[in-house]
Amino acid sequence: MANRMLGQECFVLKNKAISHLHDFFLNSINSDVSAIDLCDEIPTIDYSLLFSENHDERAKSLEHLGKACQEFGFFYLINGVEQSVVEGALKGISDFFELTNQEERREYLKKNPMDRIRWGFRSHAGENREYLKIVAHPENHCPSKPASFRGAIGEYFKRMHEVELGLAKAISKILGYEETYIEKEFKLEAGFDVSAMNLYPPSFQSKGSIGVPEHTDPGFFVSLIQDVNGGLQMLTHKGNWVTVNIPRNAIFINLGDHLEILSNGKYKSHIHQVILDNNEVNRISMATLHGPSLDTFVAPASRFIDESHPPAYRGMTYKESLEFNGSDEIDVQSSLSLLRIPFSL
């Protein structure tokens, strides 16, 4: 009975937090959010230019990244991971869902809070998807079937971790720090990365228009690849919903909760959702949440605190924040609203 009551309290707390997050975000912007604004063009960052040997080219690219982080909070990244590696990862995910049956996949249903691989199936008005979540770093956990899966996914994670460290250097510089700042603050070499591989049904097979409901994501940032465009929508600073259509040879990057906390709100983690209305076929995506190490204590950095900007978030370890609303580590659920100061239930 006590456990059931605790679960109900966590459920109420989580839903109240999501409502508070949505209200907070909308109160911080001045536009109506009722319609999708197709005029908001998501910026594109050329990863290679962030490290160009040409000083002017590098400075211009870093300035562009800074504006993308502050004015949008998300962007397309090109020349980061080879397209063949991305396509190989998507093929591996497709093979997992096609070459294994659901009974085999049920092996990875939740067993305990420390699961490192977890499978789930949701089919109701509020969520429609089948997913596989795996801890990708500091150790890559992967199902044994199909045989090609581990290699394809592992190569993508290896390349994406290199990009993560590169973006950490670039963002550290545009924030005014030494380029190793974020890497050290978040202990990224031991960072806790979780990848969510999603299979979304066609709209005519779903039990509602929602693939994944509104949320933000914890961590440093999220990288997303997908085989079919459409579905993911981001809520912009202007209060408009924009649809993410990832160009070929690009990866979508969305800043996470813990960069917002570290920067004391200078950079925002944006609300987003997945809509199935335009799904004509099954759609596969992989969202990887690149986080600090579990033992990293994350709080607003002193550079972003003064009399006009007091600490806006309470500090805690990454592990504590992932478990703060009653979730497990592998769930990688946001607790951002609960960490804001002040927050009252």
C-alpha positions, 0 to 999 in steps of 0.5 A: 500500500505504501509503495502504491501511495508513493507511486501515486504521489510521484505521478501527481508530482510529475504531472504538476511539474510538467504543467509548471514547466509549460506555464513557465516557458510560455510566460517567458515568451510573448507570442501565441503558441496556437499555430505552427510557424513555418517561417522559423528557419532552424539554423545549420551549424557546420561542425568542421568550421568550428575548428577551422584553421582560418581564424576569421572562419572559425570566429564567424562559425562560433558566433553563429553557434552562439546565436543558435544556442541563445536564440533557438536552443536547437540546430542542425549539425552538418559535417559531424558524423559521416552519413554512411555511419548514420545510415548504418545506425538507422539500418541497425535499428530497423533490423532490430524491430523487423528481425526480432519478434515482440516476444524476443523484445519483451526480454528487455521489459523493466526488471529493476531500477538499474536496467541498462537495456529497456524495451517498452510499447505504448499505444494510447491517446497520450503516447504511441510508439515502441522503443528500445532504450540502452545506456550507450556510454560510458559502456555500450549496452546492446541486445545480442540480436540481430548480429549486425546491431551492436556494430552499427550502433556502436560505430555511431556512438563512437563518432557521436561521442567525439562530436559531443566533446567537440561541441563541449569545447566550442560551447565552452568558448562561446560562454567565455570559458576555456575550451575544456570547461564543460568537458571537465564540469560534466565529466563527459569522459564518464558521461551517462548517455542513453539512447532511445530508439523509437518506432512510430506507427503510421497515423492510421494505426495509432490510437491518437495523434501523439507519439510522445507528449510535450517534454524537455530532456535532461543532460548536456544536449540531445542528438537526433537522427531519423529515417523519415522527416516529420513528427518532431515539433519544437516550441521556439523562443517566439512561442511557435511550434516548428517541425523538424525536417532534418536535411540529409547529412545532418543531425539535429541537436537540442540543448538539454536541461543541465546546460540550462542549469549550468548557464543559469538560464542563458541557454534554454532546454526547449519543450518538444513533442512528437506528432503522428498526424502526417505519418504515412509509414512506420518512422524510426528515430534515435534520440541520444541524451548526452549527459554528465557523469552520474556523480556530477553535481550540476548547479549554476556556474558563478559566471552567470550569477550576480545581483541581477541574476541570482541562482535560478536552479537548485544544484544536485547530482545528475543521478539525483536529478534523474531519480528526483521525480520517481523515475529510473536512470535509464528513463532519463526523465526531466526534473527541470521544473522541480529544480527551478527556484522557487518551485512550490507544489 
